[in-house]
Amino acid sequence: MSTTSRTTTTATSLLVLAYLAFVSLGLPDGLLGVGWPSIRSDFTVPTEAVGLLLTSGTVGYLVSSVVAGFTIARLGVGWLLAGSTALASLALAGYAGSPGLPLMVGCALLLGLGSGAIDAGLNAYAAGAFGPRHMNWLHACFGLGVAIGPLIMTTVLGAGLAWRWGYGIVAAAQAVLALAFVLTARNWAQHRAGPGGPTPTDVPAPPAGPVRIRATLALPAVWFGALTFAVYVAIEVAAGLWAFLLLTENRGMSATAAGLCVSLYWGSLFVGRVVQGLFANRLSTRSVLLGSMLGMAAGSALVALPGPAWLAVLGLAIIGFGAAAVFPLLTLTTAERVGQQHADRAIGVQIGAAGLGGALLPAALGVLIGRTSVAALGPALVVASLAMLALYWAANRRR
């Protein structure tokens, strides 16, 4: 085999491994919703105790995603992914063997630490190695993982097995993936420019010497970019979280139909990433990104308009389809905003901000809805969409 063929084969294998890693990243998120009623019954805890798991996992995710961006250069992305995936596997095995909720909460912290580093590491690598097509499809694989998780747990429970088997199965899959990262650790550093990788012309070349952390954190584009991520994820999560309540209590839709429409929202996000990945290399990345954000604003306006239920459903579908390209393309263009030498660190900060925005802002919107009505969802989404556009403009203006 020639050197060129060997290089192409290695790069392709890393791309396939990245796809599998994004699928595995979404699997644990899909297990908890189906498994929690059984977990709650086994541990004899109230329904709201799930908040302890979510809070613990979020703390771990935020810490590791930010730290990972600053340690990739020292550890190497391959070893970072290997260690983080092994940690996630250990945490999921801990879920499966937990005798009570306290240990499970501790395992949730470990799972968050592993997941945050995997997310930041993979996004940082993909932003430098793959083009917009693969970035869209990689994030579509995350959605696929979130969809497969409930199927695994449903199958386990339907077979009469304990919920622990669901976590055990995913833990085993993560262990195999960690081994694959160990075996390919050196290749990740050698093939930073993989098949279909970007060839930006306006990204500053990295300096000869090391870049101080203070220099990265001093860039306004880093923080405007992080805020853009936070607001974007808040819109994505809030629309999916509160759409069912809007459609049933405010638009008079039946629970079954509303549930299908919420599935349509998440489905449009997945389909959007697949479709946009097909044409991403033919279109301007910035144009697609700006158009997607404007689409989210237009969809939010339809949700905000008083009217029949189908109008809100159409708005939700437009939000989902428009949102599809935002996260992957924002990640891909990070180096254009902050410079290549700061990109890995900035992506870590952005991933952490995304987790924080997805946890805090939808919860704050829930408080607003509780004090007013669920009709506040649409106007809130419009305001958030406009804020996202302003922050994106500021991040690019100050690069």
N, C-alpha and C positions, 0 to 999 in steps of 0.2 A: 504494500500500500504506500503510495507517495505521501510526502510530507503534507501537501495541500489537502489530499483526501483525508488523511488522519486528523488534520486540524478541523476540517469541516465536520467530520463524524463526531469529534469530541464536543465541538460547539453545539451541534444538534442534540447530542445526548444531554448536555447541560440545560438546553432549552426545554426538553421533555421533562427533566427532573424539576425545573422551575414550575412547569405547569402542574405537576403532581404535588409540589409543595404548596401551591396556592389552593389546590383542592383540599389538601389536608388541613390547611390553616382555617378553612371554613367549617370543617367537620364538627369540632367541639361546640361551636355556636349553635348548631342545629340539634344537638343531643339534649340540651337542658330543658327546652320547652316541653318536649314529649316525656322526658324522664322525670321531671320535677314532681308531678303528683305521686309517683311511686316512691321517690326519694323522701318526700315530705312524710308520707305514711310510714315508711320504715324507721325514720328518725324521730317521729312524733313531734314535729315542729310546725308552726303556723305557716300559711302560704307565703306571707310577706318575708319569711326568713330567707327566701331566695335573694333578697337584696344584699345580704351579707356576702354571698358568693359573687354577685355582680360587682359589688364595691371592691372586694379584695382583688378580683381579677383585673378590674380597671386600674387600680393603683399599680399593680405589677406591670401591666401593659404600658402605662404612661412612663414609668421609670425606665424600663428596658428599651423602649423604642427610642427615647432620647439618647440614652447612654450608648446604644448600638451605633448610632450615627457618628459618634465620636471615637469609637473603638475599632471600626472596620479596618482602618489603615494599619493598625497594630496587629490585630488578630488575623486579618484576612477574611473575606466574606465566606469562604468555604468552611473554615473552622468555626466561625460564628454561627453559621446555619447548622452545622453538625451538633455543636454544644447546645444550642437553643432547642433544636428538635428533640434531642435526647432529654432535655429538661421537661419539655412538654409531654413526652411519652411517660416519663416518671410521674409527672403530676396526674395524668389521666389514669395511670395504674393505681395511684393513691386514691383517686375517686372511686375506682372499682373496689378497693379494699378498705375504704374508710368505715370504721365502726360507728361513727357519729358525725354530726355536722361540724364540730370544731376542727377536726382534722381535715375535713373536706374544704373548709374555708382556707386553711393553710395551703392545701393543694391548689386552690383557685389562685392564690398569690403566685405560686410557682408556675402555673399554667399561663398566667398573665405575663410573667417575666419571659417565659419561653416564646409565647406568641408575639409579643411586642418586638422582640429582637428578630424573629423570623420575618415579620412584616416589614420592619425597617431595612433589614439586610437584603431581602429579596427585591424590594422596591428600589433601593440604592443601586443594586447590581443591574437590575433590568433597565433602569433609566440610562445607564451607560452602555449596555450591551445590546439592547433590543430596540427596534423601531416602534412607531405608534401602533402598528397592527398587532404585534405581540403584546404590547402593554395593555391594549384593550382586551385581548383574549385571555391574558393572564388574570386580569381582574374578573373576567367572566367566569374563570375557573373557581375563583373564591366563592362567587354566588352559587356555582354548581355544588361546591362542598357544603355550603349552608343548606342547600336543598337535599343533599344526600344524607346529612346527619339525622334528620327526623325519620327518614326511611329506615335507617339502620336500627334506631331505637324502637320504632314501631314494629319492625320485623322481629326483634328480640322479644319484646313484650308479647307480641301476638303468638310467638312460639311457646309461651309459658315460661320463659326464662326471666331471671331477675334483671333489673335495670343495670346492674353492675357489668353484665356481659357486654352491653353496648359500649361502655367506656373501655372495657378490656380489649375489645376488637379494635377500636380506634387507637388505643395505646400501642398495640402490636404493630399496626400500620405505621405509626409515627416512629417506632423503634427501627423498622426496616428502612424508613426514609432517612433516619439519622445515620445509619450504617452507610447508605448510599452517599451521603454528604461527606462522611469520613473518607471513603474510597476515592472521592473526586475532589477533595479539598484543594489540592494543588492546581487542578485544572481551572477552578473558578478564577484564580488570580491571573492565569495565563491567557484566558479567553474573555477578557472584559469587552471585547468588540465581537459579538456573536453574529449569527445570521440575521440579516435584516436590520442590523444596528444603525443608529442614527449617525449622520455625518453633519453635524451642525457647523455652520461657518462663522457664527457670531459668539461662540463660547470661548472665553479667554483660556489660553493654555495654562496649565498649572505651573506654579513657580518652581524653581530648582530646589529650594529649601522647604522645610516644613512650615505649615501655616499655623499660626497661633489660634487657639480656641477663641480667645478674646476678639480676634479679627473677624471670625465668622459671626459671633454674636453681636458684633457692632454694626452689621449690615442691616439697614432698614428692610431690604427686600426679604431677608430671612423671616422677620416677624410679620410683615404684611402677607407673605406667602403662607405662614403658619395660620394666621387668622382666616385667610381664604379657605384653607382646608377645614378649619374648625366650623366655619359657617356652612360650608358645603355639606359636610357630614351631618350637621344638625338638621339641615333641610331634608336630606335623604331619610334619616332616621325618623324625624318628626312626622313626615308625610305618611310613612308606613305605619307608625305607631298609633296615630290618632285618626287615620282615615276611616277605620271601621266605626268609630264612635260618631264621626261626622255624618257618614252615610246612613246610619241607623237612627240616630237621635235628631238630626237636623234635616235630613233629606228624605226621611220616610222609607228607606229601603229595608227589606227583610234581612235578617241576620245571615241567612245562607247566601243571598245575592251579594251582600256587602263583603262577606268573607272571600267570595270568588273575585270580587273587584280588587281587594287588597292583594290577592295573589296575582292579579293582572298587573298591578303596580310593580311588584317585585319582578314579575316576568318580563315587563317592558325594560327594566334595568338590565337584565341578563341578555335579552334579545338585542337591545341597543348596543351593548358591547361587542357582541358577535358581528352584527351588521356593520358597525362603524369600523371594526377591525378589518373587514373586507376591503374598505375603500380608504383606509387611513393613509396609506402610502401615496395615494394619488391626490390628496388634499392638503392644504396648508394646515399644520397643526394648530397654529394660533387662531386661524379662522374657524376651525371646528370647535375649538375650546370656547371661543367667544360666542359662537352660534349656539352651543350647548347651554351656556349660562343664560343667554337670552331666552332660549326655549324653556328653561326652568322657570324664569320670571313670567313668561306667557302662560305656562301651565298653572302657576300659582294664582295668577289673576283669574283664570277660569274657575279655580276652586273657591276663590273669594267671592265671585259673583253669586248673588242669590238666584236660585232657579231650580230646575229639575235635577234629579240625581245624576242623570247621564252627563250633565255639564261638568259636575265635579269629578265623575269617573274619567271623562275625557281629559280633564286637567291633570289628574293624577297620572294617567298614562303618558302624557306629554312630559311631565316632570321626570318620570322614570326613564323615558327614552333619552331626554336631554341630559339627565344626570349621568348617563352611562359612560360618557367619555371624559367627564371632568376629573375624577380622581386619577385615572391612569395618565392622562395628558398633562395635568398639573405636575405630577411626579416627573414625567419625561422631560418637561421644560424647566425643571428646577435649575439646572446648570446655566441656562440662558439668563436667568434672573440674578443668580448669585455668583456665577463663575464656577468652573469645573473644580477648582481646588476647595471650594466650600460645599459642593453639592451633597456629598454623603452625610455631612453633619446637618445640613439644612433639611434633608429628607427625614432624618431621624427626628428633628424638632417638629416637622410637619406631621409625621405620623402620630407623634404624641399629642399634638394639638387636635388632630382629627379625632382621636379617642376621647379627649376631654370635651370637645364640642359635641360629639355624639352622645355623651353621657349627661352633660349638664343642661344644655339648651333645650332639648326635648322635655326634660323634667321640669324646667322652668315654664315651658309652654303649658305643661299639664297643670301647673299651679294657676296660670292665667285662665285656662279653660274652666278649672274648678270654681274660680271666683266670678267668671262671666258666663260664657257658654262655649260650646265646641265650635260655634260659628266664627270664633276668633282665629281658628286655624288658618283659613285662607289669607286674611290680611297679614298674619304673622309670617306666613311663607313668602308673601310679596315683599315685605320689609326685609326679610333675611336674604332674598334673592338680589335685591338692589344693593344691600350691604356687601354681598359677595362680589358683585360686579365692581363696586367701588374699590374694594380691597385688592382685587386682581389688577385693576388699573394702577393702583398705587404701587403694587409689587413690581410691575413692569416699568413704571416711570422712574423708580428709584434704583434700578439695577446698576 
